[in-house]
Amino acid sequence: MLRFIVGVASLVVLAVLPAAHAGDAFYVNPESTAAQWVKHNPQAADAAIIRVAIAQVPSALWLTGSSQGSDQLEARVERYVSAAATARATPILVAYNLPHRDCSGGASAGGAADATAYRAWIGQLINGVGRKPAIIILEPDALPDMQCLSQSQRDERLALFNYTVAAFKQRAPQADVYLDAGNAHWKPAAQMADALHAAGIKNARGFALNVSNFYTLDQSCDYADRINARLFADHAYTKAVVVDTSRNGNGAVPGDWCNPPARKLGMLPHAVTPNLLALWIKLPGNSDGASSPIADCHGGPAAGTFSAPLALRLIEGK
């Protein structure tokens, strides 16, 4: 069975690697909101530090139904993965468009109108990736956040996951697909393992943890081990893991997930082991939301909007 936990001493050594070494295998997103902010605010006092600390670090490109026109997704993805291939780097893409998205949190509510629309949308994304390498983070929060759906909606969601995993395997065979599994303090590991198996993870590369959250790598690895133990016991397989380390430098305050103060940038993107990747999936400085029925958003702007003050808080750990 896979083992993902690494010692604290190893974490310290890896955390201080220079950015050029730690991130040269992954693609720096030139379209990130941080890069755009720096481009449009070159004279700002904080532009240089945000450029170096965030905009020049490899991070994920998030794709939603509203991030581009519905007829432009395939071309946009093809250009992006081709640019990454030219740079000899692996792009990180997030698919975030399932129907009834963020049904409990509400700050990022939306998604495709129905299952038919989602299948058409994800088909364009898969066609855009084609035969090129890519890391795909599939639908953050969608599996752990199903309690707010009806039974028929849950069944539909699991069917869409299975459809998507199978389609990537057939039509984009060099893409490593990771199904999102929430975070270390959300769902019991056994419950999460059952959901992942029902969603078709057997045919995917693995699962992603801590996306847009703040739990430490050790906490996430311990949770990953418990999920894999259940997968192995019940289904005789284990899976690789991606952990979002973009904002976990100071760890998490459980339940305080919407632009919480005193968080900090985490470990730079790199492969910790062949089966454990530390990646920046949530871009530091992008707001978690302006409001939520279940959390204090600490005065942040709308979800996905880049905020220089939020970015600086994460850089300084304040």
Rosetta silent file (secondary structure, phi, psi, omega in degrees, C-alpha in Angstrom):
SEQUENCE: MLRFIVGVASLVVLAVLPAAHAGDAFYVNPESTAAQWVKHNPQAADAAIIRVAIAQVPSALWLTGSSQGSDQLEARVERYVSAAATARATPILVAYNLPHRDCSGGASAGGAADATAYRAWIGQLINGVGRKPAIIILEPDALPDMQCLSQSQRDERLALFNYTVAAFKQRAPQADVYLDAGNAHWKPAAQMADALHAAGIKNARGFALNVSNFYTLDQSCDYADRINARLFADHAYTKAVVVDTSRNGNGAVPGDWCNPPARKLGMLPHAVTPNLLALWIKLPGNSDGASSPIADCHGGPAAGTFSAPLALRLIEGK
SCORE:     score description
SCORE:     0.000 S_00000001
   1 L     0.000  143.638 -179.295    0.000    0.000    0.000 S_00000001
   2 L   -64.582  150.966  176.022    1.188    3.501   -0.781 S_00000001
   3 L  -132.093  124.685 -171.718    2.552    5.622    2.007 S_00000001
   4 L  -109.843  -18.574 -174.305    2.498    9.421    1.641 S_00000001
   5 L   -67.265  133.340  175.300    3.499   10.872    4.997 S_00000001
   6 L  -120.928  150.390 -173.776    6.896   12.566    4.991 S_00000001
   7 L   -70.715  161.214 -179.116    8.764   13.745    8.076 S_00000001
   8 H   -61.614  -39.718  179.477    8.900   17.286    9.312 S_00000001
   9 H   -60.387  -41.122  178.129   12.632   17.524    8.617 S_00000001
  10 H   -63.798  -39.892  179.106   12.043   16.578    4.983 S_00000001
  11 H   -60.669  -41.505 -178.819    9.323   19.210    4.704 S_00000001
  12 H   -62.526  -45.324 -179.737   11.687   21.895    5.943 S_00000001
  13 H   -61.722  -46.295 -177.484   14.356   20.977    3.385 S_00000001
  14 H   -66.439  -34.370 -175.295   11.874   20.870    0.507 S_00000001
  15 H   -66.716  -24.665 -175.860   10.228   24.131    1.504 S_00000001
  16 L  -100.032    8.508  174.648   13.420   26.143    1.098 S_00000001
  17 L   -61.593  144.280  177.430   14.314   24.867   -2.377 S_00000001
  18 L   -64.475  150.382 -174.861   14.683   27.758   -4.841 S_00000001
  19 H   -57.902  -38.785 -176.542   11.644   28.375   -7.028 S_00000001
  20 H   -61.903  -33.929  179.281   13.454   27.535  -10.273 S_00000001
  21 H   -82.542  -41.360 -173.144   14.206   24.031   -9.004 S_00000001
  22 H   -71.243  -28.579 -171.803   10.973   23.406   -7.161 S_00000001
  23 L  -119.978    9.225 -170.852    8.634   24.410   -9.957 S_00000001
  24 L   -73.682   -8.175  178.045   10.417   23.900  -13.256 S_00000001
  25 L   -88.085  -13.853 -175.586    8.356   20.775  -14.119 S_00000001
  26 E  -116.126  152.163 -171.448    5.042   22.647  -13.963 S_00000001
  27 L   -82.642  131.017  173.286    3.713   25.446  -16.151 S_00000001
  28 L   -78.216  119.817 -176.900    3.559   29.011  -14.874 S_00000001
  29 L   -71.955  105.089 -178.592    0.080   30.253  -15.765 S_00000001
  30 L   -73.303  -10.126 -178.966    0.671   33.462  -17.753 S_00000001
  31 L   -99.230    6.400 -175.545   -3.063   34.169  -17.620 S_00000001
  32 L   -61.738  154.978  178.991   -3.361   34.097  -13.829 S_00000001
  33 H   -65.149  -29.975  175.814   -5.175   36.927  -12.133 S_00000001
  34 H   -66.366  -43.736  178.087   -1.991   37.714  -10.204 S_00000001
  35 H   -62.915  -39.379  178.596   -0.028   38.068  -13.447 S_00000001
  36 H   -66.362  -40.171  179.375   -2.755   40.277  -14.878 S_00000001
  37 H   -63.438  -44.075  179.201   -2.779   42.463  -11.758 S_00000001
  38 H   -62.262  -42.501 -179.523    0.998   42.912  -11.932 S_00000001
  39 H   -60.350  -39.920 -176.060    0.790   43.718  -15.644 S_00000001
  40 H   -90.307   -6.562  179.354   -1.826   46.407  -15.085 S_00000001
  41 L  -131.991   52.992 -172.989   -0.262   47.820  -11.900 S_00000001
  42 L   -65.169  -24.589 -177.795    3.482   47.882  -12.674 S_00000001
  43 L   -92.518   -2.549 -179.326    4.109   50.978  -10.574 S_00000001
  44 L   -63.980  145.033 -176.786    2.301   49.704   -7.488 S_00000001
  45 L   -60.713  -28.498 -175.510    4.504   49.448   -4.418 S_00000001
  46 L   -99.778    4.015 -174.256    3.630   45.768   -4.007 S_00000001
  47 H   -61.849  -43.418 -175.411    3.897   44.717   -7.673 S_00000001
  48 H   -65.097  -43.977 -177.439    7.432   43.315   -7.449 S_00000001
  49 H   -70.006  -36.868  177.481    6.810   41.141   -4.404 S_00000001
  50 H   -68.114  -36.419  177.825    3.510   39.803   -5.798 S_00000001
  51 H   -60.551  -50.220 -175.110    5.237   39.054   -9.113 S_00000001
  52 H   -73.343  -44.042 -172.494    8.012   37.018   -7.502 S_00000001
  53 H   -78.331  -26.300 -174.013    6.054   35.379   -4.683 S_00000001
  54 H  -129.579  -55.347 -170.596    2.885   34.471   -6.617 S_00000001
  55 H   -64.979  -28.244 -178.138    2.676   35.393  -10.319 S_00000001
  56 L   -95.589    6.487  177.929    5.907   33.599  -11.283 S_00000001
  57 L   -97.011  135.877  177.567    5.078   30.384   -9.383 S_00000001
  58 L   -55.457  134.697 -179.833    3.384   27.524  -11.314 S_00000001
  59 L  -149.935  173.160 -173.879   -0.338   27.429  -10.589 S_00000001
  60 L   -86.661  150.247  168.438   -3.560   26.036  -11.992 S_00000001
  61 E   -97.590  119.182  179.267   -5.794   27.439  -14.687 S_00000001
  62 E   -89.756  132.123 -179.756   -9.414   27.206  -13.538 S_00000001
  63 E  -119.880  125.741  179.807  -11.992   26.537  -16.244 S_00000001
  64 L  -130.395  177.267  177.463  -15.694   27.151  -15.676 S_00000001
  65 L   -68.047  -17.967 -178.317  -18.726   27.650  -17.853 S_00000001
  66 L  -111.153    2.973 -178.564  -18.230   31.403  -17.635 S_00000001
  67 L   -78.126  -12.277  174.189  -14.422   31.623  -17.918 S_00000001
  68 L  -165.523  166.190  177.434  -14.767   31.751  -21.724 S_00000001
  69 L   -61.142  148.247 -176.155  -17.485   31.413  -24.331 S_00000001
  70 L   -60.702  -24.921  179.792  -18.938   27.925  -24.617 S_00000001
  71 L   -92.595    4.915 -176.274  -17.656   27.690  -28.197 S_00000001
  72 L  -113.398   -5.444 -173.427  -14.134   28.806  -27.233 S_00000001
  73 H   -63.103  -48.989 -177.107  -13.184   26.277  -24.537 S_00000001
  74 H   -58.542  -46.335 -179.087  -11.566   23.664  -26.773 S_00000001
  75 H   -65.684  -38.633 -179.404   -9.404   26.235  -28.577 S_00000001
  76 H   -64.707  -45.544 -179.707   -8.422   27.927  -25.340 S_00000001
  77 H   -65.550  -41.926 -179.869   -7.336   24.674  -23.713 S_00000001
  78 H   -60.653  -42.118  177.462   -5.476   23.535  -26.832 S_00000001
  79 H   -62.870  -41.078 -175.400   -3.491   26.798  -26.915 S_00000001
  80 H   -68.014  -49.415 -178.911   -2.706   26.522  -23.218 S_00000001
  81 H   -68.875  -29.449  176.429   -1.486   22.917  -23.195 S_00000001
  82 H   -68.858  -40.726  177.328    0.473   23.553  -26.403 S_00000001
  83 H   -63.333  -39.714  177.627    2.217   26.533  -24.823 S_00000001
  84 H   -64.627  -42.389  178.894    3.082   24.377  -21.807 S_00000001
  85 H   -62.185  -40.000  176.872    4.448   21.630  -24.052 S_00000001
  86 H   -62.318  -36.142  178.584    6.619   24.193  -25.862 S_00000001
  87 L   -81.476    1.196 -178.736    7.920   25.323  -22.464 S_00000001
  88 L    56.907   44.140 -179.637    8.607   21.652  -21.588 S_00000001
  89 L  -134.947  158.585 -179.466    6.325   21.966  -18.559 S_00000001
  90 E   -97.034  123.704  177.683    3.153   20.252  -17.399 S_00000001
  91 L   -79.085  149.818  176.738    0.010   22.408  -17.241 S_00000001
  92 E  -114.268  120.062 -177.953   -2.388   22.145  -14.298 S_00000001
  93 E  -119.763  141.197  175.942   -6.068   22.556  -15.192 S_00000001
  94 E  -115.261  122.496  172.700   -9.095   22.652  -12.896 S_00000001
  95 E   -93.307  121.854 -171.567  -12.504   21.637  -14.242 S_00000001
  96 L  -142.689   76.981 -172.831  -15.129   23.427  -12.143 S_00000001
  97 L  -154.529   16.356  179.474  -18.536   23.392  -13.785 S_00000001
  98 L   -62.219  148.320  173.501  -20.731   20.557  -12.486 S_00000001
  99 L   -56.438  145.610  178.620  -24.451   21.321  -12.116 S_00000001
 100 L    64.828   33.475 -178.303  -25.415   22.581   -8.629 S_00000001
 101 E   -58.710  140.476  176.847  -21.830   23.654   -7.923 S_00000001
 102 L    50.369   49.929 -173.558  -21.058   24.751   -4.338 S_00000001
 103 L   -69.676  -22.130  178.897  -24.614   23.996   -3.281 S_00000001
 104 L   -98.600  -43.071 -178.723  -23.881   24.333    0.443 S_00000001
 105 L   -70.733  -43.211  174.338  -21.184   27.038    0.603 S_00000001
 106 L    84.484  -23.605 -174.993  -22.844   29.276   -1.949 S_00000001
 107 L   -66.992  -26.223  179.340  -19.879   31.605   -2.546 S_00000001
 108 L  -123.013   35.540 -177.611  -19.106   29.916   -5.896 S_00000001
 109 L   -61.737  151.386  179.118  -22.583   28.716   -6.798 S_00000001
 110 E   143.682 -140.461 -179.669  -23.354   27.992  -10.429 S_00000001
 111 L   103.483  178.139 -178.944  -22.178   25.399  -12.906 S_00000001
 112 L   -60.142  153.115 -176.332  -23.623   23.838  -16.030 S_00000001
 113 L   -66.423  -35.425 -178.889  -27.383   24.004  -16.483 S_00000001
 114 L  -161.499 -179.520 -176.392  -27.806   20.234  -16.607 S_00000001
 115 H   -63.584  -37.843  179.342  -26.012   16.944  -17.270 S_00000001
 116 H   -62.439  -44.208  178.686  -26.291   17.290  -21.045 S_00000001
 117 H   -64.473  -38.028  179.979  -24.672   20.719  -20.955 S_00000001
 118 H   -66.805  -43.754  179.363  -21.898   19.435  -18.691 S_00000001
 119 H   -60.176  -38.363  177.345  -21.060   16.500  -20.938 S_00000001
 120 H   -66.803  -41.181 -178.534  -20.779   18.870  -23.895 S_00000001
 121 H   -66.692  -49.711 -178.185  -18.612   21.278  -21.886 S_00000001
 122 H   -67.098  -28.093  175.705  -16.229   18.674  -20.473 S_00000001
 123 H   -62.449  -39.175  176.728  -15.998   17.123  -23.934 S_00000001
 124 H   -65.781  -40.577  178.670  -14.562   20.372  -25.274 S_00000001
 125 H   -62.402  -44.574  179.927  -12.041   20.495  -22.427 S_00000001
 126 H   -63.605  -43.263  178.008  -10.963   16.902  -23.122 S_00000001
 127 H   -61.970  -36.260  178.879  -10.646   17.592  -26.842 S_00000001
 128 H   -65.852  -37.576  177.549   -8.508   20.630  -26.069 S_00000001
 129 H   -69.145  -44.765  177.509   -6.100   18.555  -23.983 S_00000001
 130 L    57.233 -130.885 -175.480   -5.943   15.859  -26.639 S_00000001
 131 L   -95.838   10.695 -177.942   -2.754   13.798  -26.589 S_00000001
 132 L   -90.997  153.209  177.389   -0.677   16.266  -24.607 S_00000001
 133 L   -67.540  145.398  175.792    0.368   15.816  -20.953 S_00000001
 134 E  -165.504  155.471  169.412   -1.659   17.660  -18.334 S_00000001
 135 E  -106.270  126.769 -178.002   -2.742   17.422  -14.713 S_00000001
 136 E  -114.991  120.659  172.486   -6.512   17.677  -14.319 S_00000001
 137 E   -98.231  115.990 -169.947   -8.120   18.502  -10.968 S_00000001
 138 E   -98.544  109.321  167.442  -11.701   17.401  -11.351 S_00000001
 139 L    56.104   74.146  176.358  -14.468   19.418   -9.725 S_00000001
 140 L   -50.612  133.852  175.423  -13.311   20.780   -6.341 S_00000001
 141 L    74.863   -8.845 -169.763  -15.738   20.058   -3.476 S_00000001
 142 L   -66.664  -35.648  179.250  -18.200   18.175   -5.698 S_00000001
 143 L   -80.901  -46.961  177.890  -17.860   14.774   -4.011 S_00000001
 144 L   -69.172  -21.273 -174.579  -17.625   15.818   -0.350 S_00000001
 145 L  -103.443   55.400 -179.683  -20.349   18.429   -0.853 S_00000001
 146 L  -107.527   -4.217 -176.753  -23.230   16.170   -1.899 S_00000001
 147 L   -67.161  -19.851 -179.464  -25.346   16.324    1.258 S_00000001
 148 L   -88.709    3.840  179.342  -27.149   19.371   -0.151 S_00000001
 149 L  -102.864  154.587  171.051  -28.292   17.424   -3.236 S_00000001
 150 L   -71.900  167.451 -179.669  -31.319   15.209   -3.696 S_00000001
 151 H   -61.596  -40.314  179.416  -30.699   11.495   -4.275 S_00000001
 152 H   -66.071  -35.352  177.286  -31.338   11.844   -7.990 S_00000001
 153 H   -69.596  -36.140  175.987  -28.886   14.756   -8.157 S_00000001
 154 H   -64.409  -44.485  178.650  -26.257   12.703   -6.308 S_00000001
 155 H   -60.832  -41.949  178.072  -26.728    9.827   -8.737 S_00000001
 156 H   -62.208  -42.629 -178.499  -26.387   12.246  -11.646 S_00000001
 157 H   -63.349  -44.670  178.913  -23.196   13.718  -10.190 S_00000001
 158 H   -63.847  -38.630  177.821  -21.568   10.313   -9.743 S_00000001
 159 H   -63.920  -38.447  179.327  -22.573    9.356  -13.281 S_00000001
 160 H   -68.578  -37.305  174.490  -20.977   12.545  -14.632 S_00000001
 161 H   -61.016  -48.254 -179.811  -17.749   11.790  -12.752 S_00000001
 162 H   -61.102  -41.730  177.919  -17.644    8.286  -14.223 S_00000001
 163 H   -60.354  -45.147 -175.884  -18.363    9.639  -17.690 S_00000001
 164 H   -68.451  -44.823  179.026  -15.612   12.233  -17.402 S_00000001
 165 H   -59.811  -45.714 -179.823  -12.960    9.870  -16.040 S_00000001
 166 H   -64.462  -39.297 -179.226  -13.681    7.354  -18.806 S_00000001
 167 H   -67.078  -40.793  175.701  -13.644   10.054  -21.489 S_00000001
 168 H   -61.766  -44.293 -178.033  -10.271   11.404  -20.337 S_00000001
 169 H   -60.439  -37.636 -177.133   -8.823    7.894  -20.298 S_00000001
 170 H   -82.125  -42.185 -168.699   -9.977    7.247  -23.845 S_00000001
 171 H  -106.495  -15.382  177.774   -9.474   10.622  -25.530 S_00000001
 172 L  -136.312   66.501 -168.432   -6.725   12.313  -23.475 S_00000001
 173 L   -67.484  -15.644  178.148   -4.571    9.371  -22.361 S_00000001
 174 L   -93.454    1.610  177.152   -1.604   11.468  -21.221 S_00000001
 175 E   -84.021  130.876  173.527   -3.706   13.507  -18.807 S_00000001
 176 E   -93.388  111.936 -174.424   -3.375   12.593  -15.125 S_00000001
 177 E   -98.987  129.342  178.112   -6.848   13.028  -13.648 S_00000001
 178 E  -121.263  122.067  177.345   -7.328   13.634   -9.912 S_00000001
 179 E   -82.975  133.128 -178.771  -10.818   13.623   -8.393 S_00000001
 180 E   -70.191  138.159 -177.931  -11.231   16.176   -5.643 S_00000001
 181 L  -125.422   24.430  175.809  -11.731   14.684   -2.175 S_00000001
 182 L    74.729 -140.640 -177.830  -12.174   17.765   -0.003 S_00000001
 183 L  -138.409  173.240 -169.613   -9.897   18.306    2.964 S_00000001
 184 L   -64.978  -16.885 -176.614   -8.621   16.521    6.034 S_00000001
 185 L  -121.338   32.012 -178.254  -11.350   17.858    8.359 S_00000001
 186 L  -108.941  -72.818 -177.591  -14.436   17.546    6.168 S_00000001
 187 L  -111.125  148.326  173.157  -15.632   13.986    5.590 S_00000001
 188 L   -56.414  143.179 -175.190  -14.586   10.738    7.339 S_00000001
 189 H   -58.497  -40.158 -179.567  -11.926    8.983    5.285 S_00000001
 190 H   -63.631  -41.028  178.029  -14.022    5.838    4.825 S_00000001
 191 H   -64.889  -39.990  179.954  -16.971    7.876    3.530 S_00000001
 192 H   -67.963  -39.434  177.780  -14.705    9.776    1.154 S_00000001
 193 H   -61.907  -41.639  178.751  -13.121    6.567   -0.142 S_00000001
 194 H   -62.623  -41.545  179.068  -16.557    5.141   -0.885 S_00000001
 195 H   -65.353  -42.770  178.809  -17.536    8.285   -2.788 S_00000001
 196 H   -61.216  -44.062  179.717  -14.305    8.264   -4.793 S_00000001
 197 H   -63.219  -42.693  179.405  -14.789    4.619   -5.754 S_00000001
 198 H   -64.523  -26.267 -179.419  -18.394    5.280   -6.777 S_00000001
 199 L   -86.176   -1.066  175.562  -17.169    8.208   -8.900 S_00000001
 200 L    94.483   22.181 -175.626  -14.803    6.001  -10.911 S_00000001
 201 H   -64.242  -19.182  179.107  -11.449    6.797   -9.349 S_00000001
 202 H   -56.296  -30.359 -178.574  -10.186    3.312  -10.196 S_00000001
 203 H   -98.790   11.207  178.090   -9.677    4.574  -13.763 S_00000001
 204 L  -111.985  170.336  178.278   -8.083    7.893  -12.708 S_00000001
 205 L   -70.700  -39.402 -176.887   -4.573    8.765  -11.514 S_00000001
 206 E   176.257 -154.260 -179.399   -5.666    9.725   -8.019 S_00000001
 207 E  -132.384  154.984 -177.592   -7.389   12.241   -5.769 S_00000001
 208 E  -110.114  143.157 -179.777   -6.758   15.864   -4.756 S_00000001
 209 E  -128.869  153.161  169.918   -6.896   17.277   -1.231 S_00000001
 210 L    70.478   17.085  179.663   -6.967   20.698    0.412 S_00000001
 211 L   -60.822  124.490 -179.132   -7.990   22.604   -2.723 S_00000001
 212 L    64.369   18.485  177.818   -8.622   26.205   -1.648 S_00000001
 213 L  -122.737 -166.941 -162.826   -8.020   25.220    1.970 S_00000001
 214 L  -133.219    5.583 -177.326   -5.258   25.559    4.533 S_00000001
 215 L   -69.602  148.688 -174.882   -4.471   22.219    6.197 S_00000001
 216 L   -68.728  164.507  177.340   -0.813   21.228    6.417 S_00000001
 217 H   -61.985  -41.741  178.606    0.824   18.677    4.167 S_00000001
 218 H   -60.620  -43.968  178.810    1.212   16.268    7.098 S_00000001
 219 H   -62.453  -42.454 -179.490   -2.498   16.531    7.925 S_00000001
 220 H   -67.875  -39.067  179.323   -3.437   15.967    4.286 S_00000001
 221 H   -66.610  -38.857  176.965   -1.047   13.021    3.929 S_00000001
 222 H   -62.166  -42.612  178.059   -2.447   11.359    7.037 S_00000001
 223 H   -65.007  -41.501  178.067   -5.961   11.745    5.607 S_00000001
 224 H   -60.625  -42.028  178.268   -4.773   10.419    2.228 S_00000001
 225 H   -59.614  -40.721 -178.309   -3.306    7.362    3.933 S_00000001
 226 H   -70.759  -36.565  174.201   -6.623    6.642    5.618 S_00000001
 227 H   -63.637  -46.618 -179.261   -8.535    7.020    2.334 S_00000001
 228 H   -65.534  -34.087  176.708   -6.075    4.727    0.569 S_00000001
 229 H   -61.303  -41.398  178.277   -6.271    2.190    3.385 S_00000001
 230 H   -68.063  -43.007  178.059  -10.045    1.984    2.857 S_00000001
 231 H   -60.146  -40.880 -178.717   -9.661    1.765   -0.942 S_00000001
 232 H   -68.771  -43.923 -177.954   -7.124   -1.027   -0.523 S_00000001
 233 H   -65.040  -39.401 -173.977   -9.163   -2.960    2.018 S_00000001
 234 H   -92.275  -28.400 -170.667  -12.408   -2.753    0.046 S_00000001
 235 H  -133.453   -0.903  173.694  -11.222   -2.669   -3.575 S_00000001
 236 L    65.856   33.152  171.077   -7.548   -3.788   -3.608 S_00000001
 237 L  -147.053  159.362  172.082   -6.079   -0.595   -5.074 S_00000001
 238 L  -129.529  167.457 -174.671   -4.577    2.695   -3.889 S_00000001
 239 L  -134.522  156.681  175.927   -4.170    5.997   -5.692 S_00000001
 240 E   -71.751  165.066 -172.454   -1.729    8.883   -6.054 S_00000001
 241 E  -134.611  140.334  167.516   -2.407   12.192   -4.302 S_00000001
 242 E  -113.505  134.832  174.702   -2.200   15.904   -5.060 S_00000001
 243 E  -120.939  129.579  175.568   -2.210   18.371   -2.149 S_00000001
 244 E   -77.465  111.099 -179.171   -2.874   22.075   -2.626 S_00000001
 245 L  -106.213   13.567 -172.121   -0.073   23.791   -0.694 S_00000001
 246 L   -62.683  -30.605 -173.285   -0.679   27.289   -2.010 S_00000001
 247 L  -135.008   23.352 -172.751   -1.947   28.740    1.280 S_00000001
 248 E  -104.413   19.831 -177.222   -1.164   26.191    3.988 S_00000001
 249 L   -62.372  -28.519  177.734    2.050   27.680    5.383 S_00000001
 250 L  -109.740   10.598 -177.244    0.434   28.463    8.740 S_00000001
 251 L    73.355 -170.945 -173.609   -2.028   25.584    8.751 S_00000001
 252 L  -116.477  154.138  163.656   -5.798   25.914    9.091 S_00000001
 253 L  -104.703  107.420 -174.227   -8.351   27.138   11.590 S_00000001
 254 L   -50.393  130.176  178.664  -11.104   24.520   11.109 S_00000001
 255 L    89.749  -16.344 -179.501  -14.251   26.055    9.672 S_00000001
 256 L  -102.012   85.392 -171.551  -12.594   29.383    8.779 S_00000001
 257 L  -112.355   -7.980 -172.722  -12.127   28.859    5.040 S_00000001
 258 L  -104.389   93.370 -178.722  -13.299   32.103    3.424 S_00000001
 259 L    55.119   45.934 -176.354  -10.319   34.513    3.198 S_00000001
 260 L   -67.165  146.025  176.816   -9.199   33.784    6.773 S_00000001
 261 L   -75.049  164.992  173.332   -6.545   36.071    8.288 S_00000001
 262 L    63.697   24.637  170.532   -3.085   34.936    9.427 S_00000001
 263 L   -94.573  172.851 -172.887   -2.688   32.251    6.757 S_00000001
 264 E  -150.682  151.814  173.345    0.502   32.017    4.685 S_00000001
 265 L   -53.385  144.819 -179.405    1.911   30.804    1.374 S_00000001
 266 L  -109.550 -162.897 -176.368    2.918   27.147    1.523 S_00000001
 267 L   -55.458  139.191  178.835    5.399   24.799   -0.094 S_00000001
 268 L   -67.650  153.095 -178.045    6.335   25.522   -3.709 S_00000001
 269 L   -61.665  131.904  175.056    4.991   23.163   -6.377 S_00000001
 270 E  -175.498  167.640  174.753    7.015   19.985   -6.871 S_00000001
 271 E   -85.220  113.065  177.708    6.823   16.207   -6.713 S_00000001
 272 E   -71.110  -44.503  172.425    7.379   15.187   -3.097 S_00000001
 273 E  -142.364  173.059  177.032    7.400   11.533   -4.176 S_00000001
 274 L   -59.704  -21.179 -178.350    6.327    9.832   -7.427 S_00000001
 275 L  -115.137   14.184  177.786    2.850    9.445   -5.908 S_00000001
 276 E  -141.946  116.439  177.361    2.532   12.735   -4.042 S_00000001
 277 E  -110.206  133.942  167.509    2.465   16.150   -5.690 S_00000001
 278 E   -99.022  117.833 -176.832    2.438   19.486   -3.859 S_00000001
 279 E  -131.530  156.352  171.681    0.780   21.966   -6.229 S_00000001
 280 L   -95.335  100.975 -178.820   -0.648   25.470   -6.145 S_00000001
 281 L   -94.299  -52.536  171.053   -4.234   24.877   -7.234 S_00000001
 282 L   -79.643  127.697  179.285   -5.935   27.854   -5.612 S_00000001
 283 L   -76.229  120.448  177.043   -4.092   31.011   -6.674 S_00000001
 284 L   -57.657  132.387 -177.039   -3.033   32.961   -3.573 S_00000001
 285 L   103.152  -21.222  173.710   -4.762   36.329   -3.607 S_00000001
 286 E   -77.159  128.621 -176.401   -7.907   35.077   -5.345 S_00000001
 287 L   -66.581  147.221  173.128  -10.838   35.621   -3.023 S_00000001
 288 L   -82.532  -12.459  179.011  -12.812   32.691   -1.630 S_00000001
 289 L   147.720  160.952  177.451  -15.958   34.813   -1.828 S_00000001
 290 L   -90.060  -27.197  179.818  -17.640   37.982   -0.668 S_00000001
 291 L  -159.036  157.031  176.877  -20.257   36.213    1.426 S_00000001
 292 E  -153.989  144.800  177.662  -21.434   32.759    2.409 S_00000001
 293 L   -70.710  -10.368 -175.293  -24.356   31.488    4.489 S_00000001
 294 L  -122.652    5.361 -177.311  -21.960   29.300    6.480 S_00000001
 295 E  -154.656  155.118  171.437  -18.782   31.385    6.887 S_00000001
 296 L   -84.156  123.029 -178.407  -17.347   34.841    7.521 S_00000001
 297 L   -94.193    8.541  168.592  -15.586   35.968    4.323 S_00000001
 298 L    53.014   37.383  173.545  -13.555   38.651    6.134 S_00000001
 299 L    75.056   16.080  179.983  -14.379   41.431    3.682 S_00000001
 300 L   -71.976  158.960  175.039  -13.088   39.665    0.596 S_00000001
 301 L   -77.017 -172.997 -178.539  -14.314   40.520   -2.922 S_00000001
 302 L   -57.977  151.430 -178.233  -16.339   38.154   -5.100 S_00000001
 303 L   -54.544  132.811  178.163  -15.074   34.590   -5.449 S_00000001
 304 L    88.146   -8.910  179.870  -12.174   34.312   -7.887 S_00000001
 305 L   -81.107  130.671  178.981  -11.384   38.030   -7.862 S_00000001
 306 E   -75.944  136.636  179.471   -7.719   38.816   -7.244 S_00000001
 307 L  -129.088  117.064  178.151   -7.044   41.094   -4.274 S_00000001
 308 H   -59.587  -41.174  176.772   -3.591   42.540   -3.682 S_00000001
 309 H   -60.258  -40.832  176.647   -4.293   42.990    0.062 S_00000001
 310 H   -63.077  -41.470  179.330   -5.277   39.308    0.344 S_00000001
 311 H   -61.684  -44.105 -178.546   -2.131   38.330   -1.548 S_00000001
 312 H   -66.450  -36.840  175.951    0.090   40.408    0.715 S_00000001
 313 H   -59.362  -40.145 -179.945   -1.498   38.908    3.835 S_00000001
 314 H   -71.823  -36.414  177.710   -0.561   35.468    2.543 S_00000001
 315 H   -65.207  -40.226 -175.800    2.969   36.543    1.612 S_00000001
 316 H   -91.585  -12.406 -178.258    3.520   38.060    5.061 S_00000001
 317 L    71.728   35.251 -176.631    1.500   35.491    7.021 S_00000001
 318 L  -119.035    0.000    0.000   -0.732   38.137    8.601 S_00000001
